[in-house]
Amino acid sequence: MAKRSSPTVRRRRMAKELRRLRRESGKTREQVADFVGCSPVTITRIESAQTAGTVPIVARMLEAYGIAGDEHEAFLKLCREARKRGWWQRYSDSIPEWFQVYVGIEEEAASLRIYEAEVVPGLLQTESYATATYLAEPVILEEAEIQRRVALRMQRQQRLFEAGDTPSMWVVLSEAAVRRQVGGVEVMKEQLLHLDQLSRRPNVMLQVLPFTAGAHPGMQGGFTILAFPEAMDPNVVYVEYRQGGLYLEGHDEVEAYKVMYNHLCAQALGREETRAFITRVADGLR
C-alpha cells in the first residue's frame, strides 16, 4: 500500500519553516504582509498552521526571505501538498475543526503512545462500544449523526491497522477503563475480547494500570504522544478536554510527557499479565 501522507502534517511543517525563515530574516509579520500584499492576520494564520496559504502568497513570502532555486520549488511543492483535502474532511459536518487537526496528525504518525484513564481509546474501540460512548453524551445526537461519528472512528482504525506502514502503538489503560461497563455486559465483553486480540498484534503493546499501583503521574487525565517518520516533524502531545484539544510541541513539554509515560509503563502490568487481567474481568461479567 502507498505510504500514508497527511496534508495536516505538511501544513504544520510548512508553518514551522516559514516562522524560522521570517525570524532569520529579521522581518516582522507586518513587514512581510506589506511585501506580500496581504494582511498581517493572513501571515499569522499561515505561520500558526491554521491555513496552508495559497501558492502565490507563499511564493511572495519566500521572495521576501530571499529563498530561490531548488529550496523555493521544494517549499511550493510542500504548499501544494498542504492544500490537499484529507479523507477525514468528508466528515467535517460531524466533527469540530480541532479534532480534524488531530485526525490529520494521527494519519501520518509513525508511533502513538496513549494513556487513557476512563475510556478505551477510540482506536481500540469496537463499533458497539463507540456507539455507546456517543449515546452517553449529555447532548442528544441524532442516530444518523452517531453513525457518521462511529464510521469516522472505524475508518481511522482501518487506515492505521491495515496500512502498509502500520504505526506502532503503545497503550496504557487505567483499570477503570477496563472495568467500566460501557454499553452493558455484552458490549463490554466484546470490547474486552477485542482488546485481547489487538494486544497480540506485533505493532501493539497494551498494558493495564491496576488500582493497586496506587498514585501515579497520569491521574490528571489521558494524553497521546505522537511521533513522525520525518525528523523535521517534531513530536506532538495531544491532550483532549470537553470542548477542544491542546497540542503541545515545545521540547520541554514533550519531554515531560515522555517521562510521565515511562513512569506509567513501569507501574502498569506487563503484556502477559495484562492479557490475563483482561480475561479475568471479561469472565467475571454477568
C-alpha positions in Angstrom: 0.0 0.0 0.0 1.0 3.6 -0.5 2.7 5.4 2.3 0.3 7.4 4.5 0.6 11.1 3.9 -1.3 13.9 5.7 -1.8 17.5 4.4 -2.2 18.5 8.1 1.4 17.4 8.9 2.6 19.1 5.7 0.8 22.3 6.8 2.4 22.3 10.2 5.8 21.6 8.8 5.5 24.5 6.4 4.3 26.8 9.1 7.3 25.9 11.3 9.8 26.5 8.4 8.1 29.8 7.4 8.3 31.0 11.1 12.0 30.1 11.1 12.7 31.9 7.8 10.9 35.1 9.0 12.8 35.1 12.3 16.1 34.6 10.4 15.3 37.5 8.1 14.7 39.8 11.0 11.3 40.9 9.5 8.1 41.4 11.4 4.8 39.9 10.3 3.6 43.4 9.3 6.6 43.9 7.1 6.1 40.6 5.4 2.4 41.3 4.9 3.2 44.7 3.3 5.6 43.0 0.9 3.2 40.1 0.1 0.2 42.4 -0.2 -2.0 40.7 2.4 -3.0 41.4 6.0 -0.7 40.5 9.0 -3.6 38.2 10.1 -3.0 36.1 7.0 0.7 35.7 7.8 -0.2 34.8 11.4 -2.7 32.1 10.2 -0.1 30.6 7.8 2.6 30.6 10.5 0.3 29.0 13.1 -0.8 26.3 10.6 -4.4 27.5 10.7 -4.3 27.6 6.9 -1.9 26.5 4.3 -1.9 29.7 2.4 -2.2 30.0 -1.4 0.8 29.2 -3.6 1.1 32.8 -4.8 1.1 34.1 -1.2 3.7 31.5 0.0 5.8 32.3 -3.1 5.9 36.0 -2.2 6.7 35.2 1.4 9.7 33.1 0.2 10.7 36.0 -2.0 10.7 38.3 1.0 13.1 35.9 2.7 15.4 35.6 -0.3 14.6 32.0 -0.9 15.1 30.9 -4.6 16.1 27.9 -6.7 15.5 24.3 -5.5 14.6 25.4 -2.0 11.9 27.7 -3.4 10.4 24.9 -5.5 10.6 22.4 -2.6 8.6 24.9 -0.5 5.9 25.4 -3.2 5.6 21.6 -3.5 5.1 21.4 0.2 2.5 24.1 0.0 0.6 22.2 -2.7 0.6 19.1 -0.6 -0.6 21.1 2.4 -3.6 22.4 0.5 -4.9 18.9 -0.4 -8.0 17.7 1.3 -7.7 14.9 3.8 -10.0 11.9 3.6 -11.4 12.9 7.0 -12.7 16.2 5.7 -15.8 14.4 4.3 -16.8 14.2 7.9 -16.3 17.9 8.6 -20.0 18.4 9.2 -19.8 15.9 12.1 -16.6 16.7 13.9 -15.2 20.0 15.1 -12.2 21.6 13.4 -9.9 21.0 16.4 -10.5 17.2 16.1 -10.0 17.3 12.3 -6.5 18.6 13.1 -5.9 15.6 15.4 -7.0 13.1 12.8 -4.8 14.7 10.2 -1.8 14.4 12.6 -2.6 10.9 13.6 -2.8 9.9 9.9 1.0 10.2 9.4 2.2 9.2 12.8 4.9 6.6 13.0 4.1 5.8 16.6 1.4 6.6 19.2 1.8 6.4 22.9 -1.6 6.6 24.5 -2.7 6.8 28.1 -6.4 6.7 29.0 -7.9 6.8 32.5 -11.7 6.4 31.9 -12.4 5.0 28.5 -10.9 2.6 25.9 -9.2 4.8 23.3 -11.1 5.4 20.1 -8.5 3.5 18.0 -9.2 0.3 20.1 -13.0 0.5 20.4 -15.5 -1.9 18.8 -18.3 -0.3 16.9 -20.8 -1.2 19.6 -18.6 0.4 22.3 -18.0 3.5 20.3 -21.8 3.9 19.7 -22.4 3.5 23.4 -20.0 6.3 24.2 -21.9 8.7 21.9 -25.2 7.6 23.4 -23.9 8.7 26.8 -23.3 12.3 25.6 -25.3 14.9 27.6 -26.3 16.4 24.2 -28.7 14.1 22.4 -27.4 13.2 19.0 -29.5 12.1 16.0 -28.9 8.4 15.1 -27.5 9.4 11.7 -25.0 11.7 13.4 -23.9 9.0 15.8 -23.5 6.6 12.8 -21.3 9.1 11.0 -19.0 9.7 14.0 -18.7 6.0 14.6 -17.9 5.5 10.9 -15.1 8.0 11.1 -13.7 6.2 14.2 -13.8 2.9 12.4 -12.2 4.3 9.3 -9.4 5.7 11.4 -8.8 2.2 12.8 -8.9 0.6 9.4 -6.3 3.1 8.0 -3.9 2.7 10.9 -4.2 -1.1 11.4 -4.4 -2.1 7.8 -2.0 0.3 6.2 1.2 -0.9 4.6 3.3 1.2 7.0 1.3 0.5 10.2 2.4 2.7 13.1 3.5 1.2 16.4 1.0 1.8 19.2 1.7 1.6 22.9 -1.4 2.0 25.1 -1.6 2.2 28.9 -5.2 1.8 30.2 -6.3 2.5 33.7 -8.2 -0.4 35.4 -11.2 1.9 35.4 -11.4 1.9 31.6 -11.3 -1.9 31.6 -13.9 -2.4 34.3 -16.4 0.3 33.3 -19.4 -1.4 31.6 -19.9 0.9 28.7 -22.9 -0.3 26.8 -23.7 -3.1 29.1 -22.3 -6.6 29.7 -22.4 -8.0 26.2 -20.9 -4.8 24.6 -18.2 -4.8 27.2 -17.4 -8.5 26.8 -17.0 -7.9 23.1 -14.8 -4.9 23.8 -12.5 -6.8 26.2 -12.1 -9.7 23.7 -11.2 -7.1 21.1 -8.5 -5.7 23.3 -7.1 -9.1 23.9 -7.0 -9.7 20.1 -5.4 -6.3 19.4 -2.8 -6.9 22.1 -1.5 -9.9 20.0 -0.6 -7.7 17.0 3.1 -7.2 16.6 2.8 -3.4 16.5 0.5 -3.0 19.6 1.7 -3.0 23.2 -1.2 -2.9 25.7 -0.7 -2.5 29.5 -3.3 -2.1 32.2 -2.5 0.2 35.1 -4.2 -1.5 38.1 -5.8 0.3 41.0 -3.2 -1.4 43.2 -0.5 0.6 41.6 -1.6 3.5 43.8 -0.8 7.1 43.0 0.7 7.7 39.5 1.6 10.7 37.3 -1.4 10.2 34.9 -4.1 11.0 37.5 -4.9 14.3 35.8 -6.2 12.6 32.7 -5.3 11.0 29.4 -2.9 12.1 26.6 -1.3 10.9 23.4 2.3 11.3 22.3 2.7 11.2 18.5 6.0 10.8 16.7 6.5 11.0 12.9 8.7 9.4 10.3 10.4 12.6 9.3 12.8 14.2 11.7 11.7 17.7 10.7 8.2 17.0 12.1 8.5 17.3 15.9 6.7 15.1 18.4 3.3 16.3 19.4 1.5 15.7 22.7 -2.3 15.8 22.3 -4.5 16.5 25.4 -8.2 16.4 24.8 -10.8 18.3 27.0 -14.5 18.7 26.8 -14.6 21.5 24.2 -11.3 21.1 22.4 -7.9 19.7 22.1 -4.5 21.0 23.2 -1.4 20.4 21.1 2.0 20.7 22.8 5.2 20.8 20.7 7.7 22.5 22.9 10.7 20.3 23.6 10.4 20.6 27.4 6.7 20.0 27.4 7.0 16.9 25.2 9.9 15.5 27.2 7.9 15.9 30.5 5.1 13.8 29.0 7.6 11.2 27.8 9.0 10.9 31.3 5.4 10.7 32.7 4.6 7.9 30.1 7.6 5.9 31.1 6.6 6.0 34.7 3.1 4.8 33.8 4.5 1.9 31.8 6.8 1.0 34.7 3.8 0.9 37.1 1.5 -1.0 34.8 1.1 -4.7 34.3 3.3 -6.4 31.6 2.0 -7.8 28.3 1.0 -11.3 29.5 -0.2 -10.0 32.9 -2.4 -7.5 31.1 -4.0 -10.2 28.9 -4.7 -12.4 31.9 -6.2 -9.4 33.8 -8.5 -8.6 30.8 -9.6 -12.2 30.6 -10.5 -12.3 34.3 -12.5 -9.1 34.0 -14.4 -10.5 31.0 -15.0 -13.8 32.6 -16.4 -12.0 35.7 -19.1 -10.1 33.7 -22.6 -11.4 34.3 
